[in-house]
Amino acid sequence: MRKIIESTFITLDGCIGEPHVWGQPYWDEQHNNYNAKLVDGSDAMLLGRETYDGFKEAWMSRAGDPIADRMNALPKYVASRTLTGDLEWNARALEGDVAQAVAELKQQPGENIIKYGTGELDRTLLEHQLVDEYHFWTYPVIAGGDGYRLGDGFDVSHLKLVDQTVFDSGIIVGVYAPK
């Protein structure tokens, strides 16, 4: 069975919004290598509609480096109430019940499915216990402000730490699994 692996960037104060603003100074070789490992171990992406829109804009025009080429080539499954059918960027909208559609994707043969971004889709995935690993990249940044915070709107959920990686830049990637 395939695993759903979520990868989420987060500041020390819990902000997950706008990582392109606060995260860029930390995107170094260690960061790229870790992300490449996640992408290379996956043969599909799962995205909510907002993350799909942002990633499509950011990645679709990139080419010539292994991560961008791999991300652009991967099939993408998008959870959306407004988009349907085949989409740009090698993507397809999930149809019907999202939890059921994701559970069916997990049953198909293949490698891991990488999921980026944290939002409304995660409530469904968490409720139905569909995420197998969470990779929370904690950046040594305090974003302040009123940005979207990890866990906004979620119920209490307990996870267990299964691995961690510390980068020279100060980023700590905690890998968690459902209890």
Residue pairs with C-beta under 8 A, 6 or more apart in sequence:
1 106
1 107
2 105
2 106
2 107
2 108
2 109
2 110
2 111
2 112
2 113
3 106
3 112
3 113
3 132
3 133
4 46
4 102
4 106
4 112
4 113
4 115
4 125
4 130
4 131
4 132
4 133
5 38
5 41
5 42
5 112
5 113
5 114
5 115
5 131
5 132
5 133
5 134
5 135
6 115
6 116
6 118
6 122
6 125
6 131
6 133
6 134
6 135
7 35
7 38
7 114
7 115
7 116
7 135
7 137
8 16
8 116
8 117
8 118
8 134
8 135
8 136
8 137
8 150
9 16
9 19
9 23
9 137
9 139
10 16
10 136
10 137
10 138
10 139
10 150
11 22
11 138
11 139
11 141
11 142
11 143
12 138
12 139
12 140
12 141
12 142
13 142
13 143
13 144
13 149
14 149
14 150
14 151
15 22
15 143
15 144
15 145
15 147
15 148
15 149
15 150
16 118
16 147
16 148
16 149
16 150
17 143
17 147
17 148
18 143
18 147
19 139
20 58
22 139
22 141
22 143
23 139
23 141
26 139
26 140
26 141
26 167
26 169
26 170
26 171
28 167
28 168
28 169
30 167
30 168
30 169
30 171
31 167
31 169
31 171
32 67
34 165
34 167
34 173
35 67
36 66
36 67
36 70
38 114
38 135
39 67
39 70
39 71
39 74
39 114
40 70
41 111
41 112
41 114
42 74
42 111
42 112
42 113
42 114
43 74
43 75
43 110
43 111
43 112
43 113
44 74
44 75
44 76
44 77
44 105
44 110
44 111
44 113
44 114
45 71
45 74
45 75
45 76
45 77
45 113
45 114
45 115
45 116
46 76
46 77
46 79
46 102
46 105
46 113
46 114
46 115
46 121
47 55
47 76
47 77
47 78
47 79
47 91
47 115
47 116
47 117
47 121
48 78
48 79
48 80
48 117
48 119
48 120
48 121
48 122
49 78
49 79
49 80
49 81
49 82
49 83
50 117
50 119
51 116
51 117
51 119
52 76
52 78
52 80
52 83
52 87
52 89
52 91
54 117
55 71
55 89
55 116
55 117
56 88
56 89
56 91
59 68
59 71
59 72
59 89
60 72
60 88
60 89
62 68
62 72
63 69
63 72
72 89
72 90
73 90
74 90
74 114
75 90
75 91
75 92
76 87
76 89
76 90
76 91
76 92
77 91
77 92
77 93
77 94
77 101
77 102
77 105
77 113
78 87
78 91
78 92
78 93
78 94
79 93
79 94
79 98
79 101
79 102
79 121
79 124
80 93
80 94
83 93
84 93
84 95
85 92
85 93
86 92
87 93
94 101
94 102
95 101
98 121
98 124
99 124
99 125
99 127
99 128
99 130
102 124
102 125
102 128
102 130
103 128
103 130
105 113
106 113
106 130
115 121
115 125
115 131
118 150
119 148
122 131
122 154
123 153
123 154
124 130
125 131
126 154
126 157
129 178
131 178
132 177
132 178
133 162
133 175
133 176
133 177
134 159
134 174
134 175
134 176
134 177
135 173
135 174
135 175
136 150
136 173
136 174
136 176
137 171
137 172
137 173
138 171
138 172
138 173
138 174
139 170
139 171
140 169
140 170
140 171
157 178
158 179
159 176
159 177
159 178
159 179
160 176
160 177
160 178
160 179
161 174
161 175
161 176
162 175
162 176
162 177
163 174
163 175
164 172
164 173
164 174
164 175
165 172
165 173
165 175
166 172
166 173
167 173
